[in-house]
Amino acid sequence: MSVLDDAMRATVREELRDVLRQELRAALTELRPASVSASGDAPSDSYLSLAEAAALARVSKNTLRAWIKDGKLPRRMAGRELRVRRDELHRLLAAEPEPSKLTADAAVARILARRG
């Protein structure tokens, strides 16, 4: 009878474990803020440091500063530090033409306009 009891306990333990996992997943899904994706990524409206934003956009920090100066990105400050909202950066990157699509004349005109 001991073997039967052990088998029954193991089966009940497994079933209980499965039910608890399912219930915990459901409860955590309900508690997760809507702005956090199911994959656990950061909220889309989170703020990035200039270095983080530059790495994400694969540009230099000076390019980000130029975009802020040109008004392409809003100026956001956290104390004395510049910050960039993730969703605003994604929006700009989606709208920004590929550098390879710019003609040399257009690139020179953009540079001169910035310095002007």
C-alpha positions in Angstrom: 0.0 0.0 0.0 3.0 2.3 0.5 3.9 2.2 -3.2 0.3 3.1 -4.2 0.3 6.0 -1.7 3.6 7.3 -3.1 2.3 7.1 -6.6 -0.9 8.9 -5.7 1.1 11.6 -3.9 3.4 12.1 -6.9 0.4 12.4 -9.2 -1.4 14.9 -7.0 1.8 16.9 -6.6 2.3 17.1 -10.4 -1.3 18.1 -11.0 -1.2 20.7 -8.3 2.0 22.1 -9.6 0.6 22.4 -13.2 -2.6 24.1 -11.9 -0.6 26.6 -9.8 1.7 27.5 -12.7 -1.3 28.2 -15.0 -3.0 30.3 -12.3 0.1 32.3 -11.6 0.7 33.0 -15.3 -2.9 34.2 -15.6 -2.5 36.4 -12.5 0.8 37.9 -13.7 -0.7 38.6 -17.2 -3.5 40.5 -15.6 -1.1 42.5 -13.4 1.4 43.3 -16.2 1.0 47.0 -17.3 -0.5 47.4 -20.7 2.6 49.3 -21.9 4.9 46.3 -21.3 4.8 43.8 -24.1 4.3 40.1 -23.5 8.0 39.5 -24.3 8.9 41.7 -21.3 10.4 44.5 -23.3 10.6 48.0 -21.8 7.5 50.2 -22.1 7.3 52.0 -25.4 7.2 55.4 -23.7 10.3 54.8 -21.5 13.2 57.2 -21.5 16.6 56.4 -22.8 19.9 58.0 -22.0 21.7 59.6 -25.0 24.1 56.7 -25.1 21.3 54.1 -25.0 19.3 55.9 -27.7 22.5 56.2 -29.9 23.1 52.5 -29.6 19.5 51.7 -30.4 19.5 53.9 -33.4 23.0 53.0 -34.4 24.1 56.6 -34.7 26.4 58.8 -32.6 25.4 60.9 -29.7 26.2 64.0 -31.8 23.7 62.9 -34.4 21.0 62.6 -31.7 22.0 66.1 -30.4 21.6 67.4 -34.0 18.2 65.8 -34.4 17.1 67.5 -31.1 18.6 70.8 -32.3 16.8 70.5 -35.7 13.5 69.7 -33.8 13.2 66.2 -35.1 13.3 64.9 -31.5 11.8 66.8 -28.6 14.3 68.0 -26.0 13.7 66.0 -22.8 15.8 66.7 -19.6 16.2 64.6 -16.5 18.0 67.1 -14.3 21.0 68.1 -16.5 20.9 65.0 -18.6 19.3 64.7 -22.0 16.8 61.9 -22.4 15.1 60.5 -25.5 11.7 58.8 -25.4 11.9 55.3 -27.0 8.6 55.8 -28.9 9.7 59.2 -30.3 13.0 57.7 -31.5 11.2 54.8 -33.2 8.9 57.2 -34.9 11.8 59.3 -36.2 13.7 56.3 -37.4 10.7 55.0 -39.3 10.3 58.4 -41.0 14.0 59.2 -41.6 15.2 58.3 -45.1 18.1 55.9 -45.5 21.4 57.7 -45.8 22.2 55.7 -49.0 19.0 57.2 -50.6 20.3 60.8 -50.2 22.2 62.3 -53.1 25.5 63.9 -52.4 24.0 67.3 -53.2 21.1 66.7 -50.7 23.6 65.7 -48.0 25.7 68.8 -48.5 22.6 71.0 -48.5 21.5 69.4 -45.2 24.9 69.9 -43.6 25.1 73.5 -44.8 21.6 74.2 -43.5 22.5 72.9 -40.1 25.5 75.2 -39.9 23.7 78.2 -41.3 
